[in-house]
Each structure stands twice: as structure tokens, then as C-alpha cells.
Amino acid sequence: MPVLAGWQSAIVQSGKSRSSSSEAGETSIGSMRAGLMPRCANPACRSGWLHLFRKRAVPVFESGWTCSMECTEAQIKHALEREVDGPILAHDEHRHRIPLGLLMLEQGWITREQLRRAVDAQRTARTGRLGEWLIRQGAADELTVTRALGIQWSCPVLAPDSSAPPAVVGVMPRLFLEAFGVLPLRLMADKLLYLGFEERLDPVLALAVERMTGLRVESGIVPSSIFRSAHENALSTQFPRLQLGEAVSASAAAHMLARTVERAQPVASRLVRVHNCLWLRMILSGQNVPLAPVAVVRDFVCSIGKIDA
């Protein structure tokens, strides 16, 4: 009996050993497959292993490879839900606690009479900014008005860099420079991007650029005369190719964006919201760096009828 018990124990141990060996082998094979054949980024994907002849390096949307048009669209739908969740402050809704004229009066840079004359002229003409009227009437110079705007927005006064490379200027589509009155200025230590504005900052745009690039964005005011000439020069720079789209619903937008990603097959892509439009940026080749060469960048800007719905 003791001998028989010993044989039974040996057989059980042998079976456990073989079972452990088999499980270890399956785990090893599974790990090898996962390493050799990346899994689809869509958590709900059920067909990733079936697309054997599809490239498993592209397309990449927000750091994840997708195995099919359906999975790409599913991932973009998740991103759309994130971006359209709740309204964003419109570009013209910001109101300062202290108007520019009162701020300059408190600083002692203008007198009450000068402020009154500028306000009256602005009301009569029904055009122009108060700072422009103060300059026209000789009550203040451009630098003083710019300093006041900097205090009003709690931001620095900046100057353009004439040697800014195309990649810095092309950090966003040309359309945004025109529509939002922004001027990409310079990149410091590959970490800090400066954006210049003429009169009013656009925090929504700055945040979108920060999220798209991963860079920290600092905004500032540029004197009007300098801004306008530098802005005109910037618009003549080479920008990434841009495609525009319009969708009646978020579902239609997701399909349109997914089709765009599938056609482009980018090595990296990301979606962010800028006011009432969606901005998709795709890197077609090379490395996913914050400021990729404009030649390998493609932008797609899509508007949705009721983006806040």
C-alpha cells in the first residue's frame, strides 16, 4: 500500500507538472503573439486576429492601432464624446472685470477727459477699439495701450521672432491663424510654445494646441503694428495640407473622420475641439514629435451643426 500510494503521488505530481508546463507554454505563445501581432486598440474589437494581412503599424489614432474601419470609427466616437461633452465658452463672451479705459485711468496713463473723448468718438463712429481711439487722439501711444492689455489679460507683452521655422508657424492650420487672430511665435527648449494675440487672448485655442502637441503654451499680447505685419508674413508660410468637412451630427462626423484616418494611414493622429469645430491632425511618417515637419502633417477640420447638443 505505501508503494502504491507513492506511485499515485508521483503520477499526480507528473500530471500537475505537465499541466503547468502546458499553461506556461500557452502563456509564452500568447505573449509572443501579442508582441509580434499588436492587438487592436478598440476594447470591443472581436476581429483583430482575423485581419492577418493588414498592416499592424498604421493607422494609429491617439496612441492605439486599429484593425479595421469599424474599430477606427468606434475609437473616434469615444474621442468625440469626450470632446463634445458640455459647452465651451465662445470666443466673444469674455468680459473683463475692469474695462481698458478705467484700467488706464487708474494707472494714471490717461486723464478722465481723454477717456471721455475717446469713448464719445468710438460711440459716434460705431467702430474701432477704445485703445485705437486713444492712440488716434494722442492720449496714449501703442506701447502703453499694449501694456494695459497685458495687465487686463494678466499676460506678458511679446514680440515676434522673425526666424521662427515653418514647423512652429504650422503648429496649427492656416485657417486658425485667420479665424482666431493668433500668431505662433517661438518654441523654447522644445517644451514651451509662445502664441501671440493682437488684442484679446483665446484660452480655448491655446488649450487645444496644448492638448494636440503636448507642449506647454504661453499666450501674450503683441503690439498691433508689429502683430499685423508679422501675421501677414506668417500667412505666407507653408502650412500642412488642410481638408475641410461639415457634418450634421456627431455620428456623421465620426464616420467622416474615420474614413479620413483610414485613407491617410497615419503613424499618429489626435482629435481635439476648438470652439465649434473639431480638429484632427495626422502625422503620415517619421516620429510623432510635437512639431513634425509640415510636409508629413495633414489637418482635417470639421464643423458639426449642433456641437453642444
QUIQUI-V976601 format. One record per run of one state. SS is the DSSP state (@ for helix, = for strand, . for the rest). FROM is the first residue (numbers start at 1). LEN is the number of residues. Records with the same first field share a line. If there is no record, write none. Layout:
SS = FROM-LEN ; FROM-LEN
This chain:
. = 1-1 ; 37-11 ; 51-9 ; 62-2 ; 66-3 ; 84-16 ; 107-5 ; 126-4 ; 137-5 ; 154-2 ; 158-8 ; 170-4 ; 181-1 ; 189-3 ; 198-5 ; 214-2 ; 222-2 ; 236-5 ; 248-2 ; 265-3 ; 275-2 ; 284-10 ; 305-5
@ = 2-35 ; 48-3 ; 69-15 ; 100-7 ; 112-14 ; 130-7 ; 142-12 ; 166-4 ; 174-7 ; 203-11 ; 224-12 ; 250-15 ; 294-3
= = 60-2 ; 64-2 ; 156-2 ; 182-7 ; 192-6 ; 216-6 ; 241-7 ; 268-7 ; 277-7 ; 297-8
